[in-house]
Amino acid sequence: MQISYQVAGSPHTYETGPSEDLAQISREIEEHLRQSHPELARNGHLAEKITDGLLNGLAGDTTDVELGDLSS
């Protein structure tokens, strides 16, 4: 699954592992984001944004997930 997002206006992508467990995928993405972008550590709604993006992507029957701008 390819995850697309922006941090401070800069686009990024991340490819998740092969798991089909949404909770595990969500934790993997959040861990990656917090490690790659320490400025997101203060974002209290990061997990919620990830979950929303995953659910919207799955509802659209796609393997590409757009999380949008995570800086806000």
C-alpha positions in Angstrom: 0.0 0.0 0.0 1.4 3.4 -1.0 0.9 6.2 1.5 1.1 9.8 0.2 1.3 12.8 2.5 2.7 16.3 2.9 4.8 17.8 5.7 5.3 21.6 5.6 4.2 21.6 2.0 6.7 19.0 0.9 5.2 15.8 -0.7 6.3 12.4 0.6 5.4 8.7 -0.1 5.8 5.6 2.0 5.2 2.0 1.1 3.8 -0.2 3.9 4.6 -3.8 4.5 2.5 -6.7 3.3 0.2 -6.9 6.3 -3.6 -6.9 5.9 -4.2 -6.0 9.6 -5.3 -2.4 9.6 -4.3 -1.8 13.2 -0.8 -3.0 12.4 -0.6 -0.9 9.2 -1.8 2.2 11.1 0.9 1.7 13.8 3.6 1.1 11.2 2.7 4.3 9.3 2.5 6.4 12.5 5.9 5.0 13.7 7.4 5.8 10.3 6.0 9.3 10.3 7.2 10.1 13.8 10.7 8.8 13.1 11.0 10.5 9.7 9.4 13.8 10.7 10.1 14.6 14.4 8.0 17.8 14.1 4.9 15.6 13.9 5.5 14.3 17.4 3.4 17.2 18.7 0.5 16.3 16.4 -2.1 14.8 18.8 -4.4 13.9 15.9 -1.8 12.0 13.8 -3.3 8.5 14.5 -6.8 9.8 13.7 -5.6 11.3 10.4 -3.9 8.0 9.5 -7.0 5.9 10.3 -9.3 8.2 8.4 -6.9 8.1 5.4 -6.7 4.3 5.5 -10.5 3.9 5.7 -11.1 6.4 2.9 -8.6 4.6 0.7 -10.2 1.2 1.4 -13.7 2.6 0.8 -12.4 3.8 -2.6 -11.1 0.2 -3.3 -7.6 1.5 -3.9 -4.1 0.6 -2.6 -3.0 4.3 -2.7 -3.8 6.3 0.4 -3.7 10.1 0.5 -3.3 11.5 4.1 -3.0 15.1 3.0 -1.0 17.8 4.9 0.0 16.4 8.3 1.6 19.6 9.5 -1.7 21.2 10.5 
